[in-house]
């Protein structure tokens, strides 16, 4: 996993401590703490993990282990418009991979990465429960159904 | 005690409730093969992630095979440990593990001692179907001063994680990522050098494969021995003599002191010395420091810090530099015996022999991997030249003896050379937990009271319990002593000291369970505590047989002070034999 060096502000550290405290600094609540921290900061850079480890009194290696185990957690900031392509079974058989390839080609990023301008990030997910619309793409909260590779550039145009 | 009855391989067995199928089978003499599983016996710690699945058995009425290491026995259970289904499953599992494992067995550092290799042989794996299509995960190799991590060879048994986190509470290693990328690594997958690793080597000691190995310094030693311009001397730590024999098929607890000295001479070392000499010297310095602090404390000096902590163990030094950086003035400032030996060898001995410092090569044989790091610390170098040039482990020495075609078992006993080879019984027991503090007590008692010790053996300081304490009567003055081995136990004891809950005058800490006899550089004992006990017994046997058993009675130590150092804690002794500690921070360094 690639790393981005981040300098935490005083209030950021205070916020992380507040989140930990809300869970009584209980090491057993690590996943919940990380969940809350990610929803606040958008991602979990190493510096945040270090503060969490210190507050819960557990090794940083353990925090990093959990962050890298669950695909929900990310150490890279999501783009302004996070793009998720469903690669669940139904979407996959109806051409999700070709759609994904087109996103990768146009944005020049791989899955799990963010464009250098911070505008778009690309990720895959498994089934959003809209198999009738397969293949499905989500940009932020908006859902696009029956997406073809040709339609990809039209979707991106909406966010320019 | 509540028990359950079950049938294993058509035999009835009754076991306490909560017993695993694996252990129940063992009581019947049935050895189910295991790979990731590890039982640390007396420590009451088991590693049973149920990850490798080699130990699967068939349980009647269950659809899937069950991992016996982590399946608890139930009343009336019917278990079969070697049906055709089980045998086939085990072989398939092994084939799958091997499909993502490098095939460089011939040149692997673990070859011949690899549990994965042994298991593949046992399960009769002859080919790996589909290997040509199999994906292989690759990682970069991590070289630290002591330990090499070659994670391509990791099979995710997670034994190292149990040692690092549960036993040692160091927290340097954890399982990270998932699927093919899953591996045990320090935080942010950085190198060990940037983690709170203490180089205790307990991870290396339990790794079933070649994923974790020590840095091999034997090629450098061989090169130095072949250089005619160099005088090469060797020192051997107390714990080596009680374990080296195991590498040559001898029973645990066989003392091979004389054979070891003979082998080292045959290898070609110019002088064969003993770290035990430096252990006696350590007692002179550390014991004097203890009495000095104690006297000042009794006289009401508020600036004096007690308890004094031993500082012989480099894993322990690294641990407190990382975790107790607010207490850096508490440990004794005395260097470890390895470093005292190096400092004296490259000054006193070099002068005596008229050898230039650069032309004297000091090799140490240590039961330890942290000693490799210690020897490389900057404060133990003079103009870039280290006091100890190369530190090799017990396992590396065994390898060297084999490479030099020496028939170890047939060697006649020989003695160490003088002057740095003479030692007392007090020095020998440095190798077992409680030994350093017992040796210190033997000297401190006589120096403090001016009286002869009524008895030499302080059995209250010995044993295998993780944390022990005893009060020794110094002729009316009660001295409280604490002993901890294993860094997890040391952490507990130190936290009690920090919070003021514990009240000790002196504490001995050894990083490895059992002390140096269980060190990370020793012959692999796979957590079998009976081996550690046999080694400890050997150490105390050698002590009992020594004509001199108190450090301050070593005639060559007297001579060293007379001719060179003056007296303990003199300015010269301070310069050569004492050190200071650094705050290394208690978290991973992230860049």
Interface residues (C-beta under 8 A of the other chain):
Chain A: X1 X3 X5 X46 X47 X49 X50 X53 X54 X58 X59 X60 X61 X62 X63 X64 X65 X68 X69 X71
Chain B: X165 X170 X171 X172 X173 X174 X175 X176 X177 X178 X185 X186 X187 X188 X189 X195 X196 X587 X588 X590 X591
